[in-house]
Amino acid sequence: MRIVVMTVMAVAWLTMPAQAQAPNAPPGMSLPKMEKPPKEEEHHTVKADEKAYKSALDGIQPKQSFDPWGNVREKPKASNSR
Protein backbone atom coordinates (compact mmCIF):
# COMPACT_ATOMS: atom_id res chain seq x y z
CA MET A 1 0.00 0.00 0.00
CA ARG A 2 2.89 2.28 0.77
CA ILE A 3 4.29 1.85 -2.76
CA VAL A 4 0.91 2.74 -4.31
CA VAL A 5 0.68 5.95 -2.27
CA MET A 6 4.25 6.91 -3.18
CA THR A 7 3.53 6.25 -6.87
CA VAL A 8 0.40 8.40 -6.79
CA MET A 9 2.32 11.21 -5.08
CA ALA A 10 5.14 10.98 -7.65
CA VAL A 11 2.67 11.21 -10.54
CA ALA A 12 0.97 14.19 -8.89
CA TRP A 13 4.31 15.98 -8.47
CA LEU A 14 5.28 15.29 -12.09
CA THR A 15 2.03 16.76 -13.45
CA MET A 16 2.30 20.01 -11.50
CA PRO A 17 4.69 21.75 -13.96
CA ALA A 18 2.27 21.03 -16.81
CA GLN A 19 -0.51 22.81 -14.95
CA ALA A 20 1.76 25.78 -14.24
CA GLN A 21 2.13 26.51 -17.95
CA ALA A 22 -1.46 27.72 -18.31
CA PRO A 23 -3.05 28.08 -14.86
CA ASN A 24 -6.14 30.10 -15.89
CA ALA A 25 -6.80 28.59 -19.31
CA PRO A 26 -9.73 26.24 -19.76
CA PRO A 27 -8.80 22.69 -20.78
CA GLY A 28 -7.62 22.47 -24.38
CA MET A 29 -7.21 26.23 -24.77
CA SER A 30 -3.61 26.62 -23.67
CA LEU A 31 -2.27 27.33 -27.16
CA PRO A 32 -1.77 30.97 -28.15
CA LYS A 33 -4.44 32.44 -30.38
CA MET A 34 -3.57 33.18 -33.97
CA GLU A 35 -3.19 36.80 -34.95
CA LYS A 36 -5.87 38.41 -37.07
CA PRO A 37 -4.85 39.62 -40.53
CA PRO A 38 -3.87 43.31 -40.56
CA LYS A 39 -6.53 45.89 -41.38
CA GLU A 40 -6.27 48.05 -44.47
CA GLU A 41 -4.72 50.94 -42.52
CA GLU A 42 -2.16 48.68 -40.88
CA HIS A 43 -1.35 47.10 -44.23
CA HIS A 44 0.08 50.40 -45.53
CA THR A 45 2.21 50.89 -42.43
CA VAL A 46 3.51 47.32 -42.71
CA LYS A 47 4.57 47.98 -46.31
CA ALA A 48 6.27 51.23 -45.28
CA ASP A 49 8.07 49.44 -42.47
CA GLU A 50 9.26 46.71 -44.82
CA LYS A 51 10.49 49.31 -47.32
CA ALA A 52 12.39 51.16 -44.58
CA TYR A 53 13.89 47.88 -43.35
CA LYS A 54 15.08 46.90 -46.82
CA SER A 55 16.60 50.35 -47.43
CA ALA A 56 18.39 50.13 -44.09
CA LEU A 57 19.80 46.73 -45.05
CA ASP A 58 21.04 48.12 -48.35
CA GLY A 59 22.91 50.86 -46.49
CA ILE A 60 24.99 48.38 -44.49
CA GLN A 61 28.46 47.90 -45.95
CA PRO A 62 29.64 44.29 -46.25
CA LYS A 63 32.53 43.48 -43.95
CA GLN A 64 35.94 42.96 -45.47
CA SER A 65 37.36 39.52 -44.83
CA PHE A 66 40.09 39.63 -42.25
CA ASP A 67 43.04 37.25 -42.44
CA PRO A 68 45.01 37.28 -39.17
CA TRP A 69 47.76 35.06 -40.67
CA GLY A 70 48.09 37.13 -43.84
CA ASN A 71 51.48 38.60 -42.87
CA VAL A 72 52.90 35.22 -41.86
CA ARG A 73 52.18 33.28 -45.05
CA GLU A 74 54.42 33.45 -48.06
CA LYS A 75 52.97 35.07 -51.10
CA PRO A 76 52.28 32.61 -53.94
CA LYS A 77 54.97 32.70 -56.62
CA ALA A 78 54.08 33.01 -60.26
CA SER A 79 53.80 29.62 -61.94
CA ASN A 80 55.03 30.98 -65.29
CA SER A 81 58.73 30.29 -64.49
CA ARG A 82 59.42 27.81 -67.33
C-alpha positions as CSV (number, residue, x, y, z in Angstrom):
1,M,0.0,0.0,0.0
2,R,2.9,2.3,0.8
3,I,4.3,1.8,-2.8
4,V,0.9,2.7,-4.3
5,V,0.7,5.9,-2.3
6,M,4.3,6.9,-3.2
7,T,3.5,6.3,-6.9
8,V,0.4,8.4,-6.8
9,M,2.3,11.2,-5.1
10,A,5.1,11.0,-7.7
11,V,2.7,11.2,-10.5
12,A,1.0,14.2,-8.9
13,W,4.3,16.0,-8.5
14,L,5.3,15.3,-12.1
15,T,2.0,16.8,-13.5
16,M,2.3,20.0,-11.5
17,P,4.7,21.7,-14.0
18,A,2.3,21.0,-16.8
19,Q,-0.5,22.8,-14.9
20,A,1.8,25.8,-14.2
21,Q,2.1,26.5,-18.0
22,A,-1.5,27.7,-18.3
23,P,-3.0,28.1,-14.9
24,N,-6.1,30.1,-15.9
25,A,-6.8,28.6,-19.3
26,P,-9.7,26.2,-19.8
27,P,-8.8,22.7,-20.8
28,G,-7.6,22.5,-24.4
29,M,-7.2,26.2,-24.8
30,S,-3.6,26.6,-23.7
31,L,-2.3,27.3,-27.2
32,P,-1.8,31.0,-28.1
33,K,-4.4,32.4,-30.4
34,M,-3.6,33.2,-34.0
35,E,-3.2,36.8,-34.9
36,K,-5.9,38.4,-37.1
37,P,-4.8,39.6,-40.5
38,P,-3.9,43.3,-40.6
39,K,-6.5,45.9,-41.4
40,E,-6.3,48.1,-44.5
41,E,-4.7,50.9,-42.5
42,E,-2.2,48.7,-40.9
43,H,-1.3,47.1,-44.2
44,H,0.1,50.4,-45.5
45,T,2.2,50.9,-42.4
46,V,3.5,47.3,-42.7
47,K,4.6,48.0,-46.3
48,A,6.3,51.2,-45.3
49,D,8.1,49.4,-42.5
50,E,9.3,46.7,-44.8
51,K,10.5,49.3,-47.3
52,A,12.4,51.2,-44.6
53,Y,13.9,47.9,-43.4
54,K,15.1,46.9,-46.8
55,S,16.6,50.3,-47.4
56,A,18.4,50.1,-44.1
57,L,19.8,46.7,-45.0
58,D,21.0,48.1,-48.3
59,G,22.9,50.9,-46.5
60,I,25.0,48.4,-44.5
61,Q,28.5,47.9,-46.0
62,P,29.6,44.3,-46.2
63,K,32.5,43.5,-44.0
64,Q,35.9,43.0,-45.5
65,S,37.4,39.5,-44.8
66,F,40.1,39.6,-42.2
67,D,43.0,37.3,-42.4
68,P,45.0,37.3,-39.2
69,W,47.8,35.1,-40.7
70,G,48.1,37.1,-43.8
71,N,51.5,38.6,-42.9
72,V,52.9,35.2,-41.9
73,R,52.2,33.3,-45.1
74,E,54.4,33.4,-48.1
75,K,53.0,35.1,-51.1
76,P,52.3,32.6,-53.9
77,K,55.0,32.7,-56.6
78,A,54.1,33.0,-60.3
79,S,53.8,29.6,-61.9
80,N,55.0,31.0,-65.3
81,S,58.7,30.3,-64.5
82,R,59.4,27.8,-67.3
